[in-house]
């Protein structure tokens, strides 16, 4: 009786990129050990697949790894019967992720083997042992993270500089064993000048303009790789960050706290206090002003409903010093509600979509709005609607929302109901002369995710050209041509200040089909397609599969 062939795939991973440029690195060592183990099981029918599934320089704390995703896709396709790793934590260091992986393996009748820990998941004892070992791996990872956080906090309380990029005005101590900053006299004068400018003008914009005229630039930095950063004109945000950094008063910051340090202060306490008081005063006044304009900030308030008739309420979230506005279904705002459905729409984009829909209605309204039109009433109607369209096309289109009685957001549809009384007052025509069906306007409405960005698509509008994606594809073809000419990936990466790992990841863009590239150049790509989505995906070599995977409708 012929033995069953067990197709084996080897997965390797290394958390850091250090040493990956060597001719024989950690990934190769793992591969060789796993290969020897597979060959020792030939009598059991094990057969090694030649495809390598490697993830170099990627943490095992998450599953967003190109090599792992390719491995999982091949497992789902039924091409692999056994996954072989050097150690369990090469596959994952998360117990929750591991549970999901084993469940996915089971669906495809795929087992898992660790060559240095002598067990596999095809037996109940192997599963038990694996869960115990993985629990300890996750425990070790969490304890290590806690230990590092505690060490950073304790060091900061002692006034030690905890590393990172030295701020303008200071340099790291030349002795790498001393965790402190030393004064850079030239840059320190620049810092004093910026504080003096703000003390004089009390306006970040004025300081930024004056600093630019005086030739003040950000700190120049040159890294070991040869890459240089800095030396740029300082923006208002960069100046604000500098003016609020306690390092200039001889302190080190850790999270929300600041502690006395050993490095010399650049700014005296009197000037520091004056600048901070003025910054806080202006910040508080601006927040108060914004708070007094709640209705102007959310012009669709009271008009917006979802398909169930539930009203959408304005809300906001603060992130990275900015306020992001949303319109949210009330059921989602109620923390006690168990409702799992509802809308959470970015306010600015929804208001733009509503404005565009209103303008589309205004362009066709003269032909349908009047029930019994005559020459005089039609002329007054056209003139009045033209004025409303100018209002909707102005710098403050929200003023045209007063002509909207109700806005309904539904799956696939945005429906506007016009306010007949407001229209009648604006164009001096009795509301009784309007055709009721013409006061309702509906358009196709699609909500998609594009990376971390939410995209609202109104009607059949095609997405605009994605210059970021186009430039990335162009660079990938240049790199591919250079590599084929004989230049190594390491040399290409070094020439642009990268490491080989992200270069390899982006070079796969050169394998996109010509039809897909043309669609991207024409701006006809799916709205949810982004550079990040392609880089995180396993790119099939078959062009038809590429189109299916990314949602292209190609001729």
Beta strands, then each sheet from edge to edge (+ up, - down):
strand 1: 6-14
strand 2: 46-48
strand 3: 53-56
strand 4: 82-85
strand 5: 111-114
strand 6: 119-120
strand 7: 170-172
strand 8: 181-183
strand 9: 221-222
strand 10: 228-229
strand 11: 251-254
strand 12: 257-260
strand 13: 304-306
strand 14: 312-319
strand 15: 322-329
strand 16: 344-346
strand 17: 404-410
strand 18: 412-418
strand 19: 440-450
strand 20: 453-458
sheet 1: 2+ 1+ 3+
sheet 2: 2+ 1+ 4+ 5+ 6-
sheet 3: 7+ 8-
sheet 4: 9+ 10-
sheet 5: 11+ 12-
sheet 6: 13+ 17+ 18- 19+ 20-
sheet 7: 14+ 15- 16+
end
